[in-house]
Amino acid sequence: MKELVEFMAKAMVDNPEQVKVTEIAGSDTLVIEVNVAKEDMGQIIGKKGRNAQAMRLIVNAASAKLRKRVILEIIDQ
């Protein structure tokens, strides 16, 4: 799951080397934190949050096989 989010995030931003993805696993929940540069926040979030929502939709669809709830958080550096 981490690799999927990292691939999507790096494809959207101008500074892909500053994208850092961390994965925090719980018993039935998985939290994925995406750290991007401050100037790339707008590109990750998108207009009215559409890019962020699309990333969350893809991650939730991919997590159906794991039978875990996945939370995607976008954090600026």
N, CA, C and O of each residue as an XYZ file, in Angstrom:
308
protein
N       0.823     -1.186      0.000
C       0.000      0.000      0.000
C       0.877      1.265      0.000
O       0.562      2.259     -0.654
N       1.970      1.198      0.742
C       2.883      2.337      0.821
C       3.453      2.673     -0.557
O       3.564      3.844     -0.919
N       3.810      1.651     -1.314
C       4.396      1.867     -2.629
C       3.391      2.496     -3.593
O       3.758      3.328     -4.422
N       2.136      2.100     -3.482
C       1.083      2.659     -4.328
C       0.908      4.151     -4.071
O       0.843      4.943     -5.011
N       0.835      4.527     -2.818
C       0.659      5.937     -2.454
C       1.882      6.745     -2.858
O       1.753      7.863     -3.356
N       3.058      6.188     -2.648
C       4.293      6.889     -3.010
C       4.367      7.115     -4.519
O       4.781      8.186     -4.961
N       3.974      6.130     -5.306
C       3.970      6.261     -6.761
C       3.015      7.366     -7.214
O       3.368      8.188     -8.060
N       1.805      7.383     -6.647
C       0.824      8.405     -7.029
C       1.292      9.799     -6.624
O       1.164     10.746     -7.400
N       1.827      9.930     -5.429
C       2.255     11.241     -4.931
C       3.425     11.788     -5.743
O       3.448     12.970     -6.085
N       4.390     10.935     -6.049
C       5.549     11.394     -6.817
C       5.171     11.793     -8.235
O       5.828     12.651     -8.825
N       4.135     11.196     -8.791
C       3.698     11.544    -10.140
C       3.011     12.905    -10.182
O       2.960     13.532    -11.239
N       2.484     13.371     -9.053
C       1.729     14.629     -9.026
C       2.560     15.866     -8.736
O       2.173     16.962     -9.143
N       3.680     15.736     -8.053
C       4.395     16.901     -7.533
C       5.563     17.308     -8.426
O       6.001     16.551     -9.292
N       6.059     18.536     -8.190
C       7.224     19.034     -8.913
C       8.530     18.555     -8.286
O       9.545     18.454     -8.975
N       8.513     18.259     -6.986
C       9.707     17.817     -6.256
C       9.496     16.389     -5.737
O       9.242     16.206     -4.547
N       9.597     15.384     -6.601
C       9.310     14.019     -6.150
C      10.321     13.490     -5.132
O      10.018     12.552     -4.394
N      11.518     14.080     -5.084
C      12.513     13.609     -4.123
C      12.165     14.006     -2.686
O      12.737     13.460     -1.744
N      11.243     14.941     -2.507
C      10.847     15.378     -1.167
C       9.594     14.679     -0.662
O       9.092     15.014      0.411
N       9.086     13.724     -1.408
C       7.907     12.966     -0.974
C       8.360     11.842     -0.046
O       9.224     11.036     -0.391
N       7.752     11.810      1.142
C       8.049     10.750      2.098
C       6.734     10.132      2.541
O       5.807     10.840      2.933
N       6.658      8.821      2.479
C       5.443      8.101      2.854
C       5.776      7.173      4.011
O       6.709      6.374      3.935
N       4.998      7.291      5.089
C       5.172      6.400      6.224
C       3.881      5.638      6.455
O       2.786      6.135      6.194
N       4.038      4.424      6.950
C       2.896      3.535      7.154
C       2.861      3.124      8.624
O       3.841      2.605      9.158
N       1.723      3.363      9.268
C       1.544      2.991     10.667
C       0.432      1.952     10.715
O      -0.719      2.235     10.382
N       0.796      0.749     11.136
C      -0.159     -0.355     11.126
C      -0.741     -0.573     12.506
O      -0.020     -0.597     13.503
N      -2.053     -0.732     12.554
C      -2.753     -1.102     13.764
C      -3.366     -2.477     13.589
O      -3.055     -3.183     12.631
N      -4.231     -2.858     14.504
C      -4.828     -4.189     14.422
C      -5.754     -4.322     13.210
O      -5.674     -5.305     12.474
N      -6.620     -3.349     13.004
C      -7.504     -3.402     11.846
C      -7.553     -2.074     11.098
O      -8.446     -1.846     10.282
N      -6.593     -1.206     11.380
C      -6.504      0.090     10.716
C      -5.076      0.328     10.253
O      -4.119     -0.040     10.935
N      -4.943      0.943      9.093
C      -3.644      1.275      8.535
C      -3.646      2.769      8.230
O      -4.489      3.245      7.469
N      -2.713      3.507      8.817
C      -2.602      4.941      8.587
C      -1.403      5.184      7.689
O      -0.291      4.751      7.991
N      -1.635      5.874      6.589
C      -0.564      6.213      5.653
C      -0.419      7.724      5.653
O      -1.360      8.449      5.331
N       0.781      8.197      6.021
C       1.063      9.620      6.055
C       1.937      9.987      4.867
O       2.954      9.343      4.608
N       1.533     11.024      4.152
C       2.282     11.505      2.993
C       2.826     12.883      3.336
O       2.062     13.817      3.581
N       4.149     13.007      3.354
C       4.802     14.287      3.589
C       5.287     14.831      2.257
O       6.012     14.150      1.531
N       4.889     16.058      1.931
C       5.334     16.701      0.692
C       5.859     18.091      1.024
O       5.606     18.622      2.106
N       6.585     18.664      0.090
C       7.092     20.015      0.261
C       5.926     21.004      0.299
O       4.856     20.751     -0.255
N       6.159     22.121      0.957
C       5.099     23.117      1.132
C       4.569     23.621     -0.213
O       3.370     23.858     -0.355
N       5.447     23.785     -1.192
C       5.004     24.296     -2.495
C       4.235     23.262     -3.313
O       3.611     23.609     -4.316
N       4.273     22.004     -2.899
C       3.549     20.944     -3.610
C       2.209     20.583     -2.969
O       1.504     19.710     -3.476
N       1.850     21.228     -1.880
C       0.604     20.899     -1.187
C      -0.616     21.094     -2.086
O      -1.536     20.276     -2.072
N      -0.625     22.159     -2.852
C      -1.754     22.433     -3.730
C      -1.940     21.372     -4.802
O      -3.069     21.048     -5.171
N      -0.847     20.836     -5.297
C      -0.935     19.820     -6.343
C      -1.428     18.488     -5.782
O      -2.159     17.761     -6.455
N      -1.032     18.173     -4.564
C      -1.484     16.920     -3.949
C      -2.962     17.011     -3.590
O      -3.721     16.070     -3.821
N      -3.367     18.140     -3.026
C      -4.760     18.282     -2.597
C      -5.676     18.490     -3.799
O      -6.753     17.897     -3.863
N      -5.265     19.318     -4.742
C      -6.070     19.558     -5.936
C      -7.192     20.555     -5.683
O      -7.420     20.978     -4.550
N      -7.880     20.920     -6.741
C      -9.002     21.851     -6.614
C     -10.129     21.199     -5.838
O     -10.600     20.115     -6.184
N     -10.553     21.877     -4.789
C     -11.627     21.402     -3.904
C     -11.331     20.016     -3.332
O     -12.254     19.286     -2.971
N     -10.050     19.647     -3.246
C      -9.661     18.379     -2.649
C      -9.880     17.165     -3.529
O      -9.921     16.039     -3.036
N     -10.020     17.381     -4.812
C     -10.337     16.271     -5.715
C      -9.192     15.268     -5.850
O      -9.438     14.062     -5.887
N      -7.935     15.746     -5.925
C      -6.811     14.812     -6.043
C      -6.669     13.968     -4.782
O      -6.455     12.758     -4.855
N      -6.790     14.617     -3.624
C      -6.683     13.891     -2.357
C      -7.817     12.872     -2.238
O      -7.598     11.743     -1.800
N      -9.003     13.265     -2.619
C     -10.146     12.348     -2.546
C      -9.972     11.175     -3.515
O     -10.341     10.047     -3.191
N      -9.425     11.429     -4.677
C      -9.189     10.354     -5.643
C      -8.140      9.374     -5.120
O      -8.277      8.163     -5.290
N      -7.093      9.902     -4.484
C      -6.076      9.027     -3.897
C      -6.686      8.176     -2.785
O      -6.383      6.988     -2.675
N      -7.533      8.771     -1.971
C      -8.186      8.021     -0.890
C      -9.094      6.928     -1.455
O      -9.156      5.827     -0.909
N      -9.792      7.229     -2.539
C     -10.671      6.245     -3.172
C      -9.879      5.051     -3.701
O     -10.278      3.903     -3.504
N      -8.768      5.316     -4.365
C      -7.927      4.241     -4.905
C      -7.344      3.394     -3.782
O      -7.317      2.167     -3.875
N      -6.877      4.047     -2.720
C      -6.294      3.314     -1.587
C      -7.350      2.467     -0.898
O      -7.072      1.329     -0.519
N      -8.547      2.993     -0.730
C      -9.616      2.213     -0.097
C     -10.025      1.020     -0.955
O     -10.337     -0.046     -0.426
N     -10.024      1.192     -2.262
C     -10.352      0.073     -3.148
C      -9.264     -0.995     -3.083
O      -9.562     -2.189     -3.084
N      -8.013     -0.569     -3.028
C      -6.913     -1.531     -2.960
C      -6.842     -2.223     -1.605
O      -6.352     -3.348     -1.510
N      -7.323     -1.566     -0.559
C      -7.254     -2.149      0.785
C      -8.378     -3.143      1.047
O      -8.394     -3.779      2.101
N      -9.299     -3.290      0.134
C     -10.397     -4.240      0.324
C      -9.871     -5.670      0.451
O     -10.444     -6.479      1.181
N      -8.789     -5.984     -0.253
C      -8.197     -7.312     -0.147
C      -7.584     -7.548      1.227
O      -7.598     -8.670      1.733
N      -7.046     -6.487      1.832
C      -6.419     -6.620      3.145
C      -7.437     -6.694      4.277
O      -7.113     -7.096      5.395
N      -8.663     -6.302      3.973
C      -9.738     -6.227      4.967
C      -9.344     -5.356      6.144
O      -9.598     -5.685      7.303
N      -8.712     -4.229      5.813
C      -8.333     -3.237      6.803
C      -8.860     -1.885      6.369
O      -9.056     -1.634      5.180
N      -9.087     -1.021      7.335
C      -9.489      0.356      7.044
C      -8.209      1.169      6.860
O      -7.302      1.106      7.690
N      -8.143      1.918      5.789
C      -6.954      2.709      5.493
C      -7.289      4.183      5.582
O      -8.280      4.641      5.012
N      -6.458      4.926      6.300
C      -6.620      6.369      6.447
C      -5.419      7.023      5.785
O      -4.277      6.718      6.127
N      -5.668      7.919      4.841
C      -4.599      8.632      4.136
C      -4.537     10.056      4.658
O      -5.505     10.808      4.546
N      -3.402     10.424      5.227
C      -3.206     11.776      5.749
C      -2.110     12.462      4.950
O      -1.065     11.874      4.675
N      -2.362     13.723      4.577
C      -1.389     14.507      3.819
C      -0.821     15.564      4.758
O      -1.556     16.376      5.319
N       0.504     15.541      4.920
C       1.176     16.419      5.874
C       2.208     17.237      5.113
O       2.941     16.703      4.280
N       2.265     18.547      5.403
C       3.285     19.369      4.770
C       4.519     19.434      5.667
O       4.424     19.255      6.882
N       5.668     19.691      5.062
C       6.923     19.713      5.809
C       7.215     21.088      6.334
O       8.236     21.294      6.991
